[in-house]
């Protein structure tokens, strides 16, 4: 439950915020009546909810760099540290299929084919493993930064080309679903979504150099300034002629400009959250051990696991596409309180189990 000195509370807080964004996205999408989906409130909820997945993937990349570096400092074994993070990525990839199996069992009308659907965990797991592999192969920090920046850019600029490439259609199912969107079977794809993990790993390399609160505050200021620059540059580039053939790139789904704008927004948001959580202007460094947002952030996989089926599955079936948009807001609020209570209960049960296990271990 408590934070350790090496754990950045502001990163957990940012992950908790993305949990709220995720609940917004799923509750409004699952429960709002179709006639209200053109209202300003629904559009605002849709935009906010759309930031959840990029933040999750970005922070997963941050964790790759920081976790691998931390383990290397403790053990002195770079290869073993990189492999431990790679294993975590493959574990998440395995959990993706277990989650879809659960969805197939609990969701009315679900098909066996849906078990192999490419969702965020399917993309996050291999991307974490790939970033950790790159980290383990490059001992020089500058080389790692260059590699992560290059991979993030490749994922962005290749997306319109790959989505329109004829050869992709020759890929067997379900591999094609991981390369470009496929109706009802491909919510996320490696292009461009894996790029957020590599962008996060690049940011993690910068944050890992901070050996003091002052240095971390300085790193966050620089990253936030870089993020603001990306937003301005991306917005300006969106008015320039496209570098792709006509019809290849769509601003909201496949354009590099919007991709970099979202990375910029996340970097700025991380800096704002750092100021709010860590209070760098205060006399004493601050690293809070607990708050509701930290609770969500440190239990993000658990929340993801339970809330999707509660929002879309048989448990809320009478609400599906039946609520006016303002009632969706009320339902979201009540649902979030319920999910938070369940998360707190889970944390207490896990803490109690760990305490009992430690008590029975021989001295």
matplotlib code that plots the C-alpha trace (Angstrom):
import matplotlib.pyplot as plt

x = [0.0, 2.8, 5.1, 8.8, 11.4, 12.2, 8.5, 7.3, 3.9, 3.1, 3.4, 1.0, -1.3, -1.1, -1.9, -4.9, -6.1, -6.0, -8.1, -10.8, -10.5, -10.9, -14.0, -15.4, -14.8, -16.4, -19.4, -20.4, -19.9, -21.8, -24.7, -25.4, -28.4, -27.5, -29.5, -27.3, -23.9, -23.7, -24.1, -21.1, -21.0, -20.7, -18.0, -16.1, -16.3, -15.2, -12.1, -11.2, -11.7, -9.5, -6.5, -6.7, -5.0, -2.1, -1.4, -1.4, 1.0, 3.2, 3.5, 4.2, 7.2, 8.3, 8.3, 10.3, 13.3, 13.1, 12.4, 15.2, 17.7, 16.7, 17.1, 20.5, 21.7, 20.7, 22.0, 24.6, 23.2, 21.9, 20.8, 18.8, 17.2, 16.1, 14.8, 12.7, 11.0, 10.5, 8.9, 6.4, 5.5, 4.9, 2.8, 0.6, 0.3, -0.9, -3.3, -4.9, -6.1, -7.3, -9.3, -10.9, -11.8, -13.6, -15.4, -16.4, -17.9, -19.7, -20.7, -24.0, -23.4, -19.6, -17.8, -14.8, -13.0, -13.2, -10.8, -8.0, -9.2, -6.3, -7.0, -4.7, -3.2, -2.3, -0.4, 1.0, 2.6, 4.7, 5.6, 6.9, 8.9, 10.3, 11.3, 13.0, 14.9, 16.2, 17.1, 19.1, 21.0, 22.2, 24.4, 24.9, 22.1, 22.4, 22.1, 18.9, 17.4, 18.2, 16.7, 13.5, 13.0, 13.6, 11.1, 8.5, 8.8, 8.8, 5.5, 4.0, 5.1, 4.7, 1.1, -0.7, 1.5, 1.0, -2.8, -3.0, -0.5, -1.9, 0.5, -1.1, -4.2, -2.1, -1.2, -3.0, -5.6, -5.1, -1.7, -3.4, -5.5, -2.3, -1.1, -4.1, -7.6, -10.1, -13.8, -14.8, -11.5, -8.9, -9.4, -5.6, -2.7, 1.0, 1.0, 0.9, 0.0, 3.3, 5.0, 3.5, 5.5, 8.7, 8.0, 7.4, 10.7, 12.4, 10.9, 11.8, 15.4, 15.4, 13.6, 15.9, 18.9, 17.3, 19.1, 17.4, 14.0, 15.6, 16.9, 13.5, 11.7, 14.2, 13.7, 9.9, 10.1, 12.2, 9.9, 6.8, 8.5, 9.3, 5.6, 4.3, 6.6, 5.2, 1.7, 2.4, 4.5, 1.9, -1.0, 0.9, 1.8, -1.8, -2.4, 0.4, -0.1, 0.0, 3.2, 1.1, -1.0, -4.5, -6.8, -4.0, -3.9, -6.8, -6.0, -7.9, -6.9, -3.6, -1.8, 1.6, 0.5, -2.2, 0.1, 2.7, 0.1, -1.0, 2.5, 2.9, -0.3, 0.9, 4.3, 2.7, 0.1, 2.9, 4.6, 1.4, 0.7, 4.3, 3.7, 0.4, 1.5, 5.2, 4.9, 8.4, 8.0, 7.4, 10.2, 10.1, 10.1, 6.7, 6.0, 2.5, 2.0, -1.7, -4.7, -7.7, -5.9, -2.8, -5.1, -6.5, -3.0, -1.5, -4.4, -4.9, -4.8, -7.3, -9.7, -9.3, -10.0, -13.3, -14.8, -15.0, -17.3, -19.3, -19.8, -20.4, -21.3, -24.5, -24.2, -25.3, -27.2, -30.4, -28.4, -26.8, -27.4, -30.5, -29.3, -29.5, -26.1, -26.5, -27.7, -24.6, -22.6, -24.5, -24.1, -20.4, -20.0, -21.8, -20.0, -16.6, -17.4, -18.3, -15.2, -13.1, -14.7, -14.0, -10.4, -9.9, -11.3, -8.9, -6.0, -6.9, -7.3, -3.9, -2.2, -3.7, -2.7, 0.9, 1.1, -0.1, 2.3, 5.2, 4.2, 4.3, 7.7, 10.6, 13.0]
y = [0.0, 2.4, 4.1, 3.3, 6.1, 4.6, 4.6, 7.7, 8.6, 11.0, 8.2, 6.1, 9.1, 9.6, 5.9, 6.3, 9.3, 7.1, 4.5, 7.2, 8.1, 4.4, 4.1, 7.2, 5.8, 2.4, 3.5, 6.3, 4.0, 1.1, 2.9, 6.1, 6.0, 6.4, 9.6, 11.4, 10.6, 13.9, 16.0, 18.1, 16.1, 12.8, 14.2, 15.5, 12.2, 10.5, 12.7, 12.3, 8.5, 8.4, 9.5, 6.4, 3.9, 6.1, 7.0, 3.3, 2.4, 5.4, 4.7, 1.0, 2.2, 4.5, 1.5, -0.6, 1.8, 2.6, -0.9, -2.4, 0.3, -0.2, -3.9, -3.6, -1.2, -3.7, -6.9, -5.7, -8.1, -6.2, -9.3, -10.7, -7.3, -6.9, -10.5, -10.0, -7.0, -9.0, -11.8, -9.3, -8.2, -11.8, -12.4, -9.5, -10.9, -14.2, -12.5, -10.8, -14.1, -15.1, -11.9, -12.5, -16.0, -14.5, -12.1, -15.0, -16.8, -13.8, -11.7, -12.5, -13.2, -13.4, -15.7, -18.0, -15.8, -12.9, -14.7, -13.7, -10.1, -7.6, -5.4, -3.1, -6.0, -7.8, -4.8, -3.7, -7.1, -7.6, -3.9, -4.1, -7.2, -5.5, -2.3, -4.4, -6.4, -3.2, -1.9, -5.0, -4.9, -1.3, -0.5, 3.2, 5.4, 7.7, 4.7, 3.6, 7.1, 7.2, 3.7, 4.4, 7.7, 6.0, 3.2, 5.7, 7.7, 4.5, 3.4, 6.8, 7.5, 3.9, 3.6, 5.2, 3.2, -0.1, 0.4, 0.8, -1.8, -4.6, -7.2, -6.9, -8.6, -11.7, -12.1, -14.9, -14.3, -13.1, -11.6, -9.1, -7.9, -6.8, -4.8, -2.8, -2.3, -5.1, -4.7, -6.0, -7.9, -5.2, -2.4, -1.7, -2.4, -2.3, 0.6, 3.2, 2.0, 0.3, 3.6, 5.0, 2.3, 3.3, 7.0, 6.2, 4.3, 7.3, 9.5, 6.8, 7.1, 10.8, 10.4, 7.6, 10.0, 12.0, 11.2, 13.8, 15.6, 18.7, 16.7, 15.0, 18.3, 19.6, 16.5, 16.9, 20.6, 19.7, 16.9, 19.1, 21.8, 19.2, 18.0, 21.6, 21.8, 18.6, 19.8, 23.1, 21.5, 18.8, 21.2, 23.4, 20.4, 19.3, 22.3, 21.4, 19.2, 15.5, 13.6, 10.6, 9.8, 11.1, 9.1, 7.3, 9.3, 10.3, 12.9, 11.3, 7.7, 7.3, 10.6, 11.1, 14.7, 13.6, 10.8, 13.3, 15.7, 13.0, 12.3, 16.0, 16.2, 13.3, 14.9, 18.1, 16.3, 14.3, 17.6, 19.1, 16.0, 16.1, 19.6, 18.6, 15.4, 16.0, 19.7, 20.7, 24.2, 23.0, 23.0, 19.2, 16.7, 15.0, 11.4, 10.5, 6.9, 6.8, 8.6, 7.3, 8.1, 6.2, 3.3, 3.2, 3.6, 0.7, -1.5, -0.5, -4.1, -5.3, -2.4, -3.0, -6.7, -6.3, -3.1, -4.0, -6.9, -5.0, -2.2, -4.3, -7.7, -9.3, -7.6, -4.3, -5.5, -3.5, -0.3, -0.9, 2.0, 3.1, 6.1, 9.8, 11.3, 13.2, 10.0, 8.3, 10.8, 10.0, 6.3, 6.7, 8.5, 5.8, 3.0, 4.6, 4.8, 1.1, 0.1, 2.1, 0.3, -3.1, -2.0, -1.0, -4.3, -6.2, -4.2, -5.0, -8.7, -8.8, -6.9, -9.3, -12.3, -11.1, -10.3, -13.8, -15.4, -13.4, -14.4, -18.1, -18.0, -19.4, -16.9]
z = [0.0, 0.8, -1.6, -1.5, -2.1, -5.6, -6.6, -8.3, -6.8, -9.6, -12.2, -10.2, -9.9, -13.7, -14.2, -11.8, -13.9, -17.0, -15.1, -14.7, -18.4, -19.2, -17.1, -18.8, -22.2, -21.5, -19.5, -21.9, -24.9, -23.4, -21.8, -23.8, -26.1, -29.7, -30.2, -27.6, -29.2, -31.0, -27.9, -26.6, -23.3, -25.2, -27.5, -24.5, -22.8, -26.0, -26.3, -22.6, -22.8, -25.9, -23.8, -21.5, -23.8, -24.9, -21.3, -20.3, -23.1, -22.5, -18.8, -19.6, -21.6, -18.8, -16.4, -18.9, -18.7, -15.0, -13.8, -15.9, -14.8, -11.1, -11.2, -12.9, -10.2, -7.6, -9.2, -11.6, -14.3, -17.3, -19.2, -16.3, -15.6, -19.2, -19.3, -16.1, -17.8, -21.0, -19.1, -17.6, -21.1, -22.2, -19.1, -20.0, -23.5, -22.0, -19.7, -22.8, -24.0, -20.6, -20.4, -23.8, -22.7, -19.8, -22.1, -24.3, -21.3, -19.8, -22.8, -24.7, -28.4, -28.1, -30.6, -30.2, -32.8, -30.4, -28.0, -30.5, -30.8, -30.7, -27.7, -25.6, -23.5, -26.8, -28.0, -24.6, -23.8, -26.9, -27.0, -23.4, -24.3, -27.4, -25.5, -22.8, -25.4, -27.0, -23.6, -22.8, -26.0, -25.7, -22.7, -23.7, -22.5, -25.5, -27.8, -26.0, -26.3, -30.0, -30.5, -28.7, -30.5, -33.8, -33.1, -31.9, -35.1, -37.3, -35.7, -36.4, -39.9, -41.1, -40.0, -43.0, -45.4, -43.7, -43.3, -47.1, -48.1, -50.3, -48.8, -45.4, -46.7, -47.4, -43.7, -41.9, -39.2, -36.5, -37.5, -39.8, -36.9, -35.1, -38.1, -39.2, -37.9, -38.6, -38.0, -34.5, -34.1, -33.9, -31.4, -31.3, -33.7, -33.3, -35.8, -34.2, -30.7, -29.9, -30.6, -27.3, -25.4, -27.1, -26.5, -22.9, -22.7, -24.1, -21.3, -18.8, -19.8, -19.0, -15.7, -14.6, -14.7, -11.9, -8.6, -6.5, -6.2, -7.7, -10.7, -11.2, -11.1, -13.7, -15.9, -15.7, -16.7, -19.7, -20.8, -20.3, -22.5, -25.1, -24.9, -25.4, -28.5, -29.9, -29.5, -31.2, -34.0, -34.5, -34.6, -37.1, -39.3, -39.5, -41.7, -44.1, -47.2, -46.4, -47.1, -48.0, -51.1, -51.0, -48.7, -46.9, -43.7, -41.4, -38.7, -35.9, -36.5, -38.4, -38.9, -37.3, -36.4, -34.0, -32.7, -31.7, -30.3, -28.0, -26.8, -26.2, -24.2, -22.1, -21.4, -20.4, -18.3, -16.5, -15.6, -14.3, -12.2, -10.9, -9.6, -8.0, -6.4, -5.5, -4.7, -5.8, -4.4, -0.9, 1.7, 2.1, -0.8, -1.0, -2.1, -0.8, 0.1, -0.6, -2.2, -4.1, -7.4, -6.3, -5.4, -8.9, -10.4, -8.5, -9.2, -12.9, -14.3, -11.7, -12.5, -16.2, -15.7, -13.7, -15.1, -18.8, -18.2, -15.7, -18.3, -21.4, -20.1, -18.8, -15.4, -16.9, -19.9, -19.1, -19.3, -22.7, -25.0, -23.0, -20.9, -21.9, -21.9, -18.6, -16.9, -18.3, -16.3, -13.1, -13.8, -14.5, -11.1, -9.2, -11.1, -10.3, -6.6, -6.7, -8.6, -6.1, -3.1, -4.8, -5.4, -1.8, -0.6, -3.0, -1.7, 1.9, 1.2, -0.6, 2.2, 4.8, 2.8, 2.5, 6.2, 7.2, 4.7, 6.2, 9.7, 8.9, 7.1, 9.2, 10.6]

ax = plt.figure().add_subplot(projection="3d")
ax.plot(x, y, z, "-o")
ax.set_aspect("equal")
plt.show()
